[in-house]
Amino acid sequence: MAALPSVSWSQRAAPIKRKGNIRQSASRWCYQKIPLDQLCEYAVQIGLKGIDLLNPDEFEVPPRYGLVCSMGYAGGGEIASAMNRVENHARIEEGFRKYIPLAAKAGVPNVITFSGNRGGMSDEEGARNTILGLNRVKKIAEDHGVTICMELLNSKVDHHDYMCDRSAWGVQVVQAVNSPRVKLLYDIYHMQIMEGDLVRTIQKNIDWIAHFHTGGVPGRHELDATQEVQWDGVMRGTAAATFHGYVAHEFVPIHDPLTSLRQAVDLCDV
């Protein structure tokens, strides 16, 4: 990977034509050693539709290659400190007012936010606060046609004390906000760790899910035979729920990163 070929991927061969039932993307942070432009070129070559989790100054890069930034950062807080604390709401609103218009201009469909950690707060109080915060910013998203996505994360292995760690809690919150522009980012890796029952949960709550992340369980590495999720089955279940958003690969490769990404895209192309 240290000496990636100088010839662009798009010059090598025609892009792979995918079935189109699942629109796939790749999370930028998992490929930090690869320049963003080169990652975009390769994404086009293997049939991806987007690049995930870019900062506002990067929003305009994927469109140069016919891609979208499928999920952007827009000042939505941090994993440990976000919507469940009232004292964070003004700061998050300020970020969204500044960056959601930039996302809309660049064709970014989603921006990310988080619940924050419990820190001794009850889940009931946290839900009330999170609903209050999302209600405060939902019109910004509605006015610009961008969806605010609160991410579901596990509190068992990776993000101890995170509040939005169960799909039922997240669904309760976004249902209460009741906006077509406030939904969940359902991270399959995290929810497999917390609760499993993936396909049924996804299909039951698909109206409240705008985006997905992948990652092998255990370890958050390749989507291969070393881990426990049957990815083609989960993708078929998601496609059957008439999901029209993006599924972004967010695993940390331990083998050749571009080969691993291609293999994940192949597996999820159902």
Buried (B, 14 or more C-beta within 10 A) or exposed (E): EEEBEEEBBBEEEEBBEBEEBBBBBBBBEBBEEBEBEBBBBBBBBBBBBBBBBBEBEBBBBBBEBEBBBBBBBBBBBEBBBBBBBBEBBEBBBEBBEEBBBBBBEBBBBBBBBBBBBBEEBEBEBBBBBBBBBBBBBBEBBBEBEBBBBBBBBBBEBBBEEBBBBBBEBBBBBBEBBEBEBBBBBBBBBBBBBBBEEBBEBBBEBBEBBBBBBBBBBEBBBBBBEEBEBBBBEBBBBBBBBEBEBBBBBBBBBEEEBBEBBBBBBBBBBB
